[in-house]
Amino acid sequence: MYAVVEIQGSQFKVSKDQKLFVNRIDAKEGSKVSFDNVLLIDDGKKVQVGKPNLSGTYVDAKVVAHKKADKVIVFKKKRRKGYKVKNGHRQAITEIIIQAISEKKTATKKDAETAKKTTAAKKTTAAKKTTAVKKTIAAKKTTAAKK
């Protein structure tokens, strides 16, 4: 099972127990984070694609460490001008481990039948209550008219 999830503006293909380096996340080391911007889930049998993302699905991860990436050299030069500048920087990254990919539950036939029964029961009880209220109001009106 794998999922495509958007983390800090970048899309990653993730699976359970995968180690991943992403842009710095504001969370303490050892804490758990959840990403709900899931774009695709493939469980081996079927593929679910979001428009643009899947609602009710999320990816749980654990923050392992905050690190810096390898140094990137920035070299600027203008030819024949004697201009050379060499700079570099190290990007702040976070190491995470994917712990779980959870997708929304699909309703089974039994769940759908029980849901229909409960909604029908609620409707009948509501209808009984409204008719009882209407009768009491009519009785009050008739007693008020007799006076």
N, C-alpha and C positions, 0 to 999 in steps of 0.2 A: 504494500500500500504506500502510495506517495501522494504528495500534495504540492501545489504551486501556491506560494504565499508571498505577499508583499510585506517586506520589513524595511522600515526607514527609507521608503522610496525605491527599493530594489526588489526584483522578483527572484525567488529562490525555489528550486525543486528540492523538497525535503522529504525525508522518511524517518521512521522511528529510530532512536539511538544514533542519529547522525550529528557529527560535530560540525559547527558552522561558524564562520567569522563574518560579522556584520558591522555596519557603522555603529558608533558608540550609542549604547542604550542607557538611559538614566534609570538604572536599577542597581542595587547592591549585589556584590558577589554572593552566590549561593541562593539568591531569591528566584522565585518563579515568575515568568512573564507569559502572557497569553496574546497571541496575534489572531485577530478576527477577520482580517482582510484576506480570506482564502479565495483564490481565483479558480482552482481546479482540484478535484479529488479523483484518484483512480484506485479502486480497491481490488483490481484484478478481474472483476466481473463486469463492472460498468464504470463509465467515466462521467462525472458530473462537472459541468462547466457553468460558471456563474455569469450573470449579466449585470454588472461587471464582476460581482463577487457573490459567493454563496452565503445566504443568511443562515444563522444557527450553527455554523461550523467554525471551529477555531483550532489553533495549533498551540500546544503548551510547550514551553521550553524552560530550561534552567540556565541562569547566568553562571558561567564557570569562572571567567576572569576578564578583566579589562586590560588590554595590551595596546601596543603600538605596532603598526604594520612596518614592513621593510621601508627603508629610506628611498624616496623618489628624488632623483637629481633633476633640478631645473636649470638648464644652461641656456643663456641668451647670448647671441653674438650678432653684431652687424659687420659684415665684411668690409674691409678696407677702411674702417673707421677707428680701429683700435678699441672697440667696445666689446668686452667680455664680462659676463656676470654669471657666477656659479652659485646657486642656492639649492637647498633641499629641505624636505620636511618629512615627518613620519605621521601618517594618518592614525587617529585614535580609533580603535576597533574593540569589539566585544566578542568574546568566545562564548557560544551557547551550545547546548545539547538539546535536541528535540526529544521530548519525553512522550508526547502523545498527539495523535491526529484524531480529532473527534468530529464525526459528521452528525448531522441531525437525524433523528430517528424517523423512519418512514412508518406511517400508520398501517397496521395490519387490518384485515377484514374484521376481526373480532373487536379491535379498538374502535373501528368505524361504527360497527353495530351498537356497541355500548354507548358511544357518543350520541348516536341518533336516539336511542332509548331515553337517555337522560335529558336531552333537549326536549323530546316529546313530553316527558313527565313534567318538566319545568313549565312548559306551555300550558298543560292541562291544569296544573295547580294555580298558575297565574290567572287562567280564565275563570276558575272557580272563585278565586278571591275577588275578581272584578265583578262577577255576577252577585256575590254576596254584598259587596259594597253598594252596588246599584240598588239592590232590594232595600237595604237599610235607608238609603237616601230617599227612595220612593215612599217608604213608610213614614219617614219624618215629614215629607211634604204633605202627605194625606192627613196626618195628625194636625199639622199646622193649618191646613185648609179647613178642617172641621171646627177649629177654635174660632 
